[in-house]
Amino acid sequence: MSKSVVYVGGLSEDASDDHLRALLEEYGVVAHAAVIRYKHSGKSAGYGFVQLSSREEALRAVAALDGARIGGNCLRLYVTGALER
């Protein structure tokens, strides 16, 4: 079984890993979610990655959330690849 990784851009600077996980859990089983942070400030860099349990789940999340507005920000999502288990 392969897991797929989704890029999520357009996050607010106060976004957390838990927030990102909750955003995509509706679309599948989230194995890992991480918001990328600036080294010196610790604030969100505005993007992160979520590992879902299948490509189908990843595509469903992208179809539902790409272009959605959350907290005034426009989200951008795309599937970056698959990881073999």
N, C-alpha and C positions, 0 to 999 in steps of 0.2 A: 504494500500500500504506500502511495506517495503522498506527502504533505505539500501544500502549495503556500507560497509566501506572497502576501499582498502588501504593496507599498500604499501608504495612506498619507497624503500631503494636505496641507491647508489646516493643520491643527493649531489651536491657540497656544500661546506661550506658557500657559499653565496646565496644559494637557498632561495626564499621567498614564502610566502603563495600564492601570485599572480602568481608566476612562476608555482607552483604546480597546481593551479587551471587551468591555461591556458593549461598545458600539458594534462590534462584529459578531458577538456571541449569538445574536438573533439569526445569523446566517449559517452557522455551523459550529463545530467543536474547535475552540481556540486552544492550540497547544502552547503558544507563546505570543506575547505582545510586548513590544518595546518602543517607547518614544525616544527618539534621538535627542540628546541634550547638548547644549553648549558647555564646553569644558569649564570655563571660568565662572559662568553665572548659574549654571544648573538649570536654566530655563529651557523649555522645549525649543528645538530648532524648527518646529513647524511640520515635522514629518515623523513617521515611524513605520514599523513593519509588524505584520501579524501573520503567524503561521497557522493555517487552517488544515483540517485533517484530509481534505480532498480538493482536487481542482474544481469540481462542480460547486462546492461550497464557496470557494474563492471567487469563481465567476458570478455566482449569485450575489455575493456581497458587493462586487464591483458594479454589477448592473443596478443594484438598489441604491447605492450610496454615491457613486461618481457624480459630481455636480451638485450634490445636496448641500444645503446651507446649514451649518451648525455653529451657533454662537457668532453669527455674522461672517463666518469664514466659509468659503466654497471648497468642499473636499474634492480631492483628486485621488482616484484609486486605480491601480492596475496590478495585474498578476505578474510578479517578477520571475517566478520559476517554481520548480518542484524539487522537493528533497526526498530522497529514497529513505525509507525507514530501515 
